Amino acid sequence: MVIDLDRLEPSSLPLELAVTAITMAELAAGPHAAATAGERAVRQDRLQRTEAAFDVLAFRW
């Protein structure tokens, strides 16, 4: 699933947003796995937007 922040209606979101550290690590791998420079740029942009928009929940054992 891809979260496209530009398509979400802000009023439909909860007041507090967060994403797990594991999910962020998976998103960070995306640009490296892209087949083209264009796709890599799109994935990198998406990663940076996600990092800016969400607090990261720590992973604990």
N, CA, C and O atoms as a Maestro MAE file, in Angstrom:
{
 s_m_m2io_version
 :::
 2.0.0
}

f_m_ct {
 s_m_title
 :::
 protein
 m_atom[244] {
  # First column is atom index #
  i_m_mmod_type
  r_m_x_coord
  r_m_y_coord
  r_m_z_coord
  i_m_residue_number
  s_m_chain_name
  s_m_pdb_residue_name
  s_m_pdb_atom_name
  i_m_atomic_number
  :::
  1 25 0.834 -1.167 0.000 1 A "MET " " N  " 7
  2 3 0.000 0.000 0.000 1 A "MET " " CA " 6
  3 2 0.884 1.238 0.000 1 A "MET " " C  " 6
  4 15 1.897 1.289 0.699 1 A "MET " " O  " 8
  5 25 0.503 2.216 -0.773 2 A "VAL " " N  " 7
  6 3 1.225 3.479 -0.834 2 A "VAL " " CA " 6
  7 2 0.352 4.566 -0.235 2 A "VAL " " C  " 6
  8 15 -0.824 4.692 -0.576 2 A "VAL " " O  " 8
  9 25 0.931 5.338 0.646 3 A "ILE " " N  " 7
  10 3 0.213 6.473 1.224 3 A "ILE " " CA " 6
  11 2 0.561 7.696 0.394 3 A "ILE " " C  " 6
  12 15 1.713 8.130 0.379 3 A "ILE " " O  " 8
  13 25 -0.401 8.243 -0.280 4 A "ASP " " N  " 7
  14 3 -0.200 9.444 -1.072 4 A "ASP " " CA " 6
  15 2 -0.776 10.610 -0.283 4 A "ASP " " C  " 6
  16 15 -1.980 10.862 -0.316 4 A "ASP " " O  " 8
  17 25 0.090 11.314 0.421 5 A "LEU " " N  " 7
  18 3 -0.361 12.366 1.325 5 A "LEU " " CA " 6
  19 2 -1.105 13.481 0.598 5 A "LEU " " C  " 6
  20 15 -1.953 14.147 1.192 5 A "LEU " " O  " 8
  21 25 -0.800 13.690 -0.671 6 A "ASP " " N  " 7
  22 3 -1.480 14.743 -1.427 6 A "ASP " " CA " 6
  23 2 -2.942 14.416 -1.698 6 A "ASP " " C  " 6
  24 15 -3.731 15.318 -1.977 6 A "ASP " " O  " 8
  25 25 -3.312 13.162 -1.621 7 A "ARG " " N  " 7
  26 3 -4.692 12.760 -1.925 7 A "ARG " " CA " 6
  27 2 -5.555 12.606 -0.682 7 A "ARG " " C  " 6
  28 15 -6.767 12.423 -0.796 7 A "ARG " " O  " 8
  29 25 -4.967 12.676 0.484 8 A "LEU " " N  " 7
  30 3 -5.726 12.516 1.719 8 A "LEU " " CA " 6
  31 2 -6.344 13.839 2.134 8 A "LEU " " C  " 6
  32 15 -5.718 14.894 2.033 8 A "LEU " " O  " 8
  33 25 -7.562 13.767 2.594 9 A "GLU " " N  " 7
  34 3 -8.250 14.944 3.110 9 A "GLU " " CA " 6
  35 2 -7.813 15.135 4.566 9 A "GLU " " C  " 6
  36 15 -8.090 14.276 5.404 9 A "GLU " " O  " 8
  37 25 -7.139 16.239 4.880 10 A "PRO " " N  " 7
  38 3 -6.631 16.435 6.243 10 A "PRO " " CA " 6
  39 2 -7.685 16.263 7.335 10 A "PRO " " C  " 6
  40 15 -7.368 15.759 8.412 10 A "PRO " " O  " 8
  41 25 -8.922 16.667 7.083 11 A "SER " " N  " 7
  42 3 -9.959 16.550 8.111 11 A "SER " " CA " 6
  43 2 -10.338 15.097 8.398 11 A "SER " " C  " 6
  44 15 -10.968 14.817 9.418 11 A "SER " " O  " 8
  45 25 -9.963 14.166 7.510 12 A "SER " " N  " 7
  46 3 -10.288 12.755 7.724 12 A "SER " " CA " 6
  47 2 -9.217 12.031 8.547 12 A "SER " " C  " 6
  48 15 -9.392 10.865 8.902 12 A "SER " " O  " 8
  49 25 -8.134 12.704 8.844 13 A "LEU " " N  " 7
  50 3 -7.030 12.089 9.586 13 A "LEU " " CA " 6
  51 2 -7.191 12.308 11.082 13 A "LEU " " C  " 6
  52 15 -7.809 13.286 11.504 13 A "LEU " " O  " 8
  53 25 -6.640 11.406 11.888 14 A "PRO " " N  " 7
  54 3 -6.672 11.613 13.339 14 A "PRO " " CA " 6
  55 2 -5.795 12.810 13.713 14 A "PRO " " C  " 6
  56 15 -4.993 13.274 12.902 14 A "PRO " " O  " 8
  57 25 -5.949 13.300 14.925 15 A "LEU " " N  " 7
  58 3 -5.165 14.450 15.366 15 A "LEU " " CA " 6
  59 2 -3.685 14.122 15.507 15 A "LEU " " C  " 6
  60 15 -2.835 14.973 15.246 15 A "LEU " " O  " 8
  61 25 -3.372 12.906 15.913 16 A "GLU " " N  " 7
  62 3 -1.981 12.481 16.063 16 A "GLU " " CA " 6
  63 2 -1.680 11.402 15.040 16 A "GLU " " C  " 6
  64 15 -2.414 10.421 14.920 16 A "GLU " " O  " 8
  65 25 -0.593 11.594 14.306 17 A "LEU " " N  " 7
  66 3 -0.182 10.623 13.294 17 A "LEU " " CA " 6
  67 2 1.156 10.026 13.686 17 A "LEU " " C  " 6
  68 15 2.022 10.730 14.206 17 A "LEU " " O  " 8
  69 25 1.333 8.744 13.444 18 A "ALA " " N  " 7
  70 3 2.595 8.077 13.739 18 A "ALA " " CA " 6
  71 2 2.774 6.903 12.781 18 A "ALA " " C  " 6
  72 15 1.811 6.394 12.207 18 A "ALA " " O  " 8
  73 25 4.014 6.491 12.626 19 A "VAL " " N  " 7
  74 3 4.356 5.343 11.801 19 A "VAL " " CA " 6
  75 2 5.453 4.583 12.547 19 A "VAL " " C  " 6
  76 15 6.247 5.193 13.263 19 A "VAL " " O  " 8
  77 25 5.503 3.286 12.389 20 A "THR " " N  " 7
  78 3 6.511 2.514 13.113 20 A "THR " " CA " 6
  79 2 7.892 2.672 12.488 20 A "THR " " C  " 6
  80 15 8.019 2.945 11.295 20 A "THR " " O  " 8
  81 25 8.913 2.499 13.303 21 A "ALA " " N  " 7
  82 3 10.293 2.570 12.822 21 A "ALA " " CA " 6
  83 2 10.543 1.496 11.765 21 A "ALA " " C  " 6
  84 15 11.301 1.721 10.821 21 A "ALA " " O  " 8
  85 25 9.919 0.346 11.914 22 A "ILE " " N  " 7
  86 3 10.083 -0.735 10.939 22 A "ILE " " CA " 6
  87 2 9.500 -0.316 9.589 22 A "ILE " " C  " 6
  88 15 10.107 -0.570 8.548 22 A "ILE " " O  " 8
  89 25 8.344 0.316 9.597 23 A "THR " " N  " 7
  90 3 7.749 0.796 8.354 23 A "THR " " CA " 6
  91 2 8.643 1.844 7.701 23 A "THR " " C  " 6
  92 15 8.808 1.842 6.481 23 A "THR " " O  " 8
  93 25 9.215 2.730 8.492 24 A "MET " " N  " 7
  94 3 10.116 3.743 7.934 24 A "MET " " CA " 6
  95 2 11.347 3.086 7.313 24 A "MET " " C  " 6
  96 15 11.824 3.530 6.269 24 A "MET " " O  " 8
  97 25 11.860 2.041 7.940 25 A "ALA " " N  " 7
  98 3 13.011 1.332 7.369 25 A "ALA " " CA " 6
  99 2 12.635 0.683 6.042 25 A "ALA " " C  " 6
  100 15 13.429 0.687 5.101 25 A "ALA " " O  " 8
  101 25 11.442 0.132 5.964 26 A "GLU " " N  " 7
  102 3 10.988 -0.471 4.709 26 A "GLU " " CA " 6
  103 2 10.835 0.596 3.628 26 A "GLU " " C  " 6
  104 15 11.217 0.370 2.479 26 A "GLU " " O  " 8
  105 25 10.284 1.747 3.980 27 A "LEU " " N  " 7
  106 3 10.151 2.836 3.015 27 A "LEU " " CA " 6
  107 2 11.520 3.335 2.559 27 A "LEU " " C  " 6
  108 15 11.695 3.698 1.396 27 A "LEU " " O  " 8
  109 25 12.481 3.353 3.469 28 A "ALA " " N  " 7
  110 3 13.823 3.817 3.130 28 A "ALA " " CA " 6
  111 2 14.501 2.899 2.119 28 A "ALA " " C  " 6
  112 15 15.379 3.337 1.376 28 A "ALA " " O  " 8
  113 25 14.105 1.641 2.085 29 A "ALA " " N  " 7
  114 3 14.677 0.704 1.118 29 A "ALA " " CA " 6
  115 2 14.089 0.901 -0.276 29 A "ALA " " C  " 6
  116 15 14.689 0.484 -1.267 29 A "ALA " " O  " 8
  117 25 12.936 1.526 -0.357 30 A "GLY " " N  " 7
  118 3 12.248 1.706 -1.633 30 A "GLY " " CA " 6
  119 2 13.051 2.390 -2.714 30 A "GLY " " C  " 6
  120 15 13.133 1.864 -3.823 30 A "GLY " " O  " 8
  121 25 13.655 3.548 -2.443 31 A "PRO " " N  " 7
  122 3 14.425 4.217 -3.496 31 A "PRO " " CA " 6
  123 2 15.575 3.351 -4.032 31 A "PRO " " C  " 6
  124 15 15.908 3.427 -5.215 31 A "PRO " " O  " 8
  125 25 16.167 2.549 -3.183 32 A "HIS " " N  " 7
  126 3 17.281 1.695 -3.605 32 A "HIS " " CA " 6
  127 2 16.819 0.566 -4.527 32 A "HIS " " C  " 6
  128 15 17.605 0.041 -5.316 32 A "HIS " " O  " 8
  129 25 15.555 0.201 -4.421 33 A "ALA " " N  " 7
  130 3 15.021 -0.912 -5.213 33 A "ALA " " CA " 6
  131 2 14.366 -0.449 -6.511 33 A "ALA " " C  " 6
  132 15 13.915 -1.279 -7.300 33 A "ALA " " O  " 8
  133 25 14.306 0.858 -6.744 34 A "ALA " " N  " 7
  134 3 13.647 1.381 -7.943 34 A "ALA " " CA " 6
  135 2 14.433 1.017 -9.202 34 A "ALA " " C  " 6
  136 15 15.664 0.986 -9.199 34 A "ALA " " O  " 8
  137 25 13.706 0.748 -10.258 35 A "ALA " " N  " 7
  138 3 14.335 0.330 -11.520 35 A "ALA " " CA " 6
  139 2 14.847 1.503 -12.346 35 A "ALA " " C  " 6
  140 15 15.762 1.340 -13.154 35 A "ALA " " O  " 8
  141 25 14.265 2.682 -12.149 36 A "THR " " N  " 7
  142 3 14.670 3.842 -12.945 36 A "THR " " CA " 6
  143 2 14.960 5.031 -12.034 36 A "THR " " C  " 6
  144 15 14.538 5.070 -10.878 36 A "THR " " O  " 8
  145 25 15.681 5.987 -12.577 37 A "ALA " " N  " 7
  146 3 15.990 7.192 -11.812 37 A "ALA " " CA " 6
  147 2 14.715 7.972 -11.485 37 A "ALA " " C  " 6
  148 15 14.600 8.551 -10.405 37 A "ALA " " O  " 8
  149 25 13.767 7.986 -12.410 38 A "GLY " " N  " 7
  150 3 12.506 8.679 -12.161 38 A "GLY " " CA " 6
  151 2 11.731 8.068 -11.015 38 A "GLY " " C  " 6
  152 15 11.229 8.780 -10.145 38 A "GLY " " O  " 8
  153 25 11.630 6.747 -11.013 39 A "GLU " " N  " 7
  154 3 10.919 6.059 -9.926 39 A "GLU " " CA " 6
  155 2 11.666 6.242 -8.612 39 A "GLU " " C  " 6
  156 15 11.045 6.396 -7.560 39 A "GLU " " O  " 8
  157 25 12.987 6.226 -8.666 40 A "ARG " " N  " 7
  158 3 13.788 6.439 -7.464 40 A "ARG " " CA " 6
  159 2 13.487 7.823 -6.875 40 A "ARG " " C  " 6
  160 15 13.355 7.963 -5.659 40 A "ARG " " O  " 8
  161 25 13.380 8.829 -7.718 41 A "ALA " " N  " 7
  162 3 13.085 10.182 -7.253 41 A "ALA " " CA " 6
  163 2 11.702 10.268 -6.623 41 A "ALA " " C  " 6
  164 15 11.525 10.919 -5.593 41 A "ALA " " O  " 8
  165 25 10.723 9.614 -7.239 42 A "VAL " " N  " 7
  166 3 9.363 9.603 -6.690 42 A "VAL " " CA " 6
  167 2 9.361 8.933 -5.315 42 A "VAL " " C  " 6
  168 15 8.753 9.441 -4.373 42 A "VAL " " O  " 8
  169 25 10.039 7.800 -5.206 43 A "ARG " " N  " 7
  170 3 10.079 7.082 -3.924 43 A "ARG " " CA " 6
  171 2 10.826 7.884 -2.862 43 A "ARG " " C  " 6
  172 15 10.421 7.892 -1.700 43 A "ARG " " O  " 8
  173 25 11.902 8.552 -3.242 44 A "GLN " " N  " 7
  174 3 12.663 9.361 -2.295 44 A "GLN " " CA " 6
  175 2 11.825 10.531 -1.794 44 A "GLN " " C  " 6
  176 15 11.850 10.860 -0.609 44 A "GLN " " O  " 8
  177 25 11.091 11.149 -2.696 45 A "ASP " " N  " 7
  178 3 10.197 12.241 -2.316 45 A "ASP " " CA " 6
  179 2 9.133 11.747 -1.349 45 A "ASP " " C  " 6
  180 15 8.848 12.405 -0.348 45 A "ASP " " O  " 8
  181 25 8.550 10.603 -1.639 46 A "ARG " " N  " 7
  182 3 7.513 10.029 -0.772 46 A "ARG " " CA " 6
  183 2 8.087 9.726 0.608 46 A "ARG " " C  " 6
  184 15 7.442 9.990 1.623 46 A "ARG " " O  " 8
  185 25 9.292 9.174 0.648 47 A "LEU " " N  " 7
  186 3 9.942 8.871 1.920 47 A "LEU " " CA " 6
  187 2 10.152 10.149 2.732 47 A "LEU " " C  " 6
  188 15 9.850 10.184 3.924 47 A "LEU " " O  " 8
  189 25 10.661 11.179 2.101 48 A "GLN " " N  " 7
  190 3 10.935 12.420 2.820 48 A "GLN " " CA " 6
  191 2 9.654 13.094 3.302 48 A "GLN " " C  " 6
  192 15 9.630 13.675 4.387 48 A "GLN " " O  " 8
  193 25 8.600 13.019 2.509 49 A "ARG " " N  " 7
  194 3 7.321 13.576 2.944 49 A "ARG " " CA " 6
  195 2 6.772 12.807 4.144 49 A "ARG " " C  " 6
  196 15 6.226 13.401 5.074 49 A "ARG " " O  " 8
  197 25 6.920 11.496 4.117 50 A "THR " " N  " 7
  198 3 6.446 10.670 5.218 50 A "THR " " CA " 6
  199 2 7.231 10.962 6.487 50 A "THR " " C  " 6
  200 15 6.656 11.069 7.570 50 A "THR " " O  " 8
  201 25 8.554 11.090 6.350 51 A "GLU " " N  " 7
  202 3 9.389 11.401 7.509 51 A "GLU " " CA " 6
  203 2 8.994 12.748 8.131 51 A "GLU " " C  " 6
  204 15 9.032 12.910 9.351 51 A "GLU " " O  " 8
  205 25 8.619 13.696 7.292 52 A "ALA " " N  " 7
  206 3 8.250 15.022 7.785 52 A "ALA " " CA " 6
  207 2 6.849 15.053 8.395 52 A "ALA " " C  " 6
  208 15 6.576 15.847 9.296 52 A "ALA " " O  " 8
  209 25 5.969 14.194 7.905 53 A "ALA " " N  " 7
  210 3 4.567 14.255 8.311 53 A "ALA " " CA " 6
  211 2 4.234 13.423 9.544 53 A "ALA " " C  " 6
  212 15 3.270 13.727 10.247 53 A "ALA " " O  " 8
  213 25 5.011 12.379 9.818 54 A "PHE " " N  " 7
  214 3 4.653 11.435 10.877 54 A "PHE " " CA " 6
  215 2 5.719 11.381 11.963 54 A "PHE " " C  " 6
  216 15 6.914 11.490 11.688 54 A "PHE " " O  " 8
  217 25 5.266 11.212 13.196 55 A "ASP " " N  " 7
  218 3 6.177 10.853 14.276 55 A "ASP " " CA " 6
  219 2 6.498 9.376 14.121 55 A "ASP " " C  " 6
  220 15 5.666 8.599 13.651 55 A "ASP " " O  " 8
  221 25 7.709 8.987 14.517 56 A "VAL " " N  " 7
  222 3 8.123 7.590 14.402 56 A "VAL " " CA " 6
  223 2 8.004 6.905 15.750 56 A "VAL " " C  " 6
  224 15 8.540 7.381 16.750 56 A "VAL " " O  " 8
  225 25 7.294 5.779 15.772 57 A "LEU " " N  " 7
  226 3 7.148 4.972 16.987 57 A "LEU " " CA " 6
  227 2 8.342 4.038 17.082 57 A "LEU " " C  " 6
  228 15 8.633 3.305 16.136 57 A "LEU " " O  " 8
  229 25 9.020 4.055 18.185 58 A "ALA " " N  " 7
  230 3 10.201 3.229 18.368 58 A "ALA " " CA " 6
  231 2 9.851 1.744 18.395 58 A "ALA " " C  " 6
  232 15 8.771 1.347 18.832 58 A "ALA " " O  " 8
  233 25 10.790 0.943 17.921 59 A "PHE " " N  " 7
  234 3 10.650 -0.510 17.973 59 A "PHE " " CA " 6
  235 2 11.358 -0.992 19.215 59 A "PHE " " C  " 6
  236 15 12.531 -0.681 19.424 59 A "PHE " " O  " 8
  237 25 10.660 -1.752 20.044 60 A "ARG " " N  " 7
  238 3 11.259 -2.257 21.286 60 A "ARG " " CA " 6
  239 2 11.073 -3.770 21.347 60 A "ARG " " C  " 6
  240 15 10.046 -4.309 20.934 60 A "ARG " " O  " 8
  241 25 12.075 -4.425 21.864 61 A "TRP " " N  " 7
  242 3 12.003 -5.892 22.040 61 A "TRP " " CA " 6
  243 2 11.196 -6.232 23.229 61 A "TRP " " C  " 6
  244 15 11.021 -7.410 23.540 61 A "TRP " " O  " 8
  :::
 }
 m_bond[243] {
  # First column is bond index #
  i_m_from
  i_m_to
  i_m_order
  :::
  1 1 2 1
  2 2 3 1
  3 3 4 2
  4 3 5 1
  5 5 6 1
  6 6 7 1
  7 7 8 2
  8 7 9 1
  9 9 10 1
  10 10 11 1
  11 11 12 2
  12 11 13 1
  13 13 14 1
  14 14 15 1
  15 15 16 2
  16 15 17 1
  17 17 18 1
  18 18 19 1
  19 19 20 2
  20 19 21 1
  21 21 22 1
  22 22 23 1
  23 23 24 2
  24 23 25 1
  25 25 26 1
  26 26 27 1
  27 27 28 2
  28 27 29 1
  29 29 30 1
  30 30 31 1
  31 31 32 2
  32 31 33 1
  33 33 34 1
  34 34 35 1
  35 35 36 2
  36 35 37 1
  37 37 38 1
  38 38 39 1
  39 39 40 2
  40 39 41 1
  41 41 42 1
  42 42 43 1
  43 43 44 2
  44 43 45 1
  45 45 46 1
  46 46 47 1
  47 47 48 2
  48 47 49 1
  49 49 50 1
  50 50 51 1
  51 51 52 2
  52 51 53 1
  53 53 54 1
  54 54 55 1
  55 55 56 2
  56 55 57 1
  57 57 58 1
  58 58 59 1
  59 59 60 2
  60 59 61 1
  61 61 62 1
  62 62 63 1
  63 63 64 2
  64 63 65 1
  65 65 66 1
  66 66 67 1
  67 67 68 2
  68 67 69 1
  69 69 70 1
  70 70 71 1
  71 71 72 2
  72 71 73 1
  73 73 74 1
  74 74 75 1
  75 75 76 2
  76 75 77 1
  77 77 78 1
  78 78 79 1
  79 79 80 2
  80 79 81 1
  81 81 82 1
  82 82 83 1
  83 83 84 2
  84 83 85 1
  85 85 86 1
  86 86 87 1
  87 87 88 2
  88 87 89 1
  89 89 90 1
  90 90 91 1
  91 91 92 2
  92 91 93 1
  93 93 94 1
  94 94 95 1
  95 95 96 2
  96 95 97 1
  97 97 98 1
  98 98 99 1
  99 99 100 2
  100 99 101 1
  101 101 102 1
  102 102 103 1
  103 103 104 2
  104 103 105 1
  105 105 106 1
  106 106 107 1
  107 107 108 2
  108 107 109 1
  109 109 110 1
  110 110 111 1
  111 111 112 2
  112 111 113 1
  113 113 114 1
  114 114 115 1
  115 115 116 2
  116 115 117 1
  117 117 118 1
  118 118 119 1
  119 119 120 2
  120 119 121 1
  121 121 122 1
  122 122 123 1
  123 123 124 2
  124 123 125 1
  125 125 126 1
  126 126 127 1
  127 127 128 2
  128 127 129 1
  129 129 130 1
  130 130 131 1
  131 131 132 2
  132 131 133 1
  133 133 134 1
  134 134 135 1
  135 135 136 2
  136 135 137 1
  137 137 138 1
  138 138 139 1
  139 139 140 2
  140 139 141 1
  141 141 142 1
  142 142 143 1
  143 143 144 2
  144 143 145 1
  145 145 146 1
  146 146 147 1
  147 147 148 2
  148 147 149 1
  149 149 150 1
  150 150 151 1
  151 151 152 2
  152 151 153 1
  153 153 154 1
  154 154 155 1
  155 155 156 2
  156 155 157 1
  157 157 158 1
  158 158 159 1
  159 159 160 2
  160 159 161 1
  161 161 162 1
  162 162 163 1
  163 163 164 2
  164 163 165 1
  165 165 166 1
  166 166 167 1
  167 167 168 2
  168 167 169 1
  169 169 170 1
  170 170 171 1
  171 171 172 2
  172 171 173 1
  173 173 174 1
  174 174 175 1
  175 175 176 2
  176 175 177 1
  177 177 178 1
  178 178 179 1
  179 179 180 2
  180 179 181 1
  181 181 182 1
  182 182 183 1
  183 183 184 2
  184 183 185 1
  185 185 186 1
  186 186 187 1
  187 187 188 2
  188 187 189 1
  189 189 190 1
  190 190 191 1
  191 191 192 2
  192 191 193 1
  193 193 194 1
  194 194 195 1
  195 195 196 2
  196 195 197 1
  197 197 198 1
  198 198 199 1
  199 199 200 2
  200 199 201 1
  201 201 202 1
  202 202 203 1
  203 203 204 2
  204 203 205 1
  205 205 206 1
  206 206 207 1
  207 207 208 2
  208 207 209 1
  209 209 210 1
  210 210 211 1
  211 211 212 2
  212 211 213 1
  213 213 214 1
  214 214 215 1
  215 215 216 2
  216 215 217 1
  217 217 218 1
  218 218 219 1
  219 219 220 2
  220 219 221 1
  221 221 222 1
  222 222 223 1
  223 223 224 2
  224 223 225 1
  225 225 226 1
  226 226 227 1
  227 227 228 2
  228 227 229 1
  229 229 230 1
  230 230 231 1
  231 231 232 2
  232 231 233 1
  233 233 234 1
  234 234 235 1
  235 235 236 2
  236 235 237 1
  237 237 238 1
  238 238 239 1
  239 239 240 2
  240 239 241 1
  241 241 242 1
  242 242 243 1
  243 243 244 2
  :::
 }
}
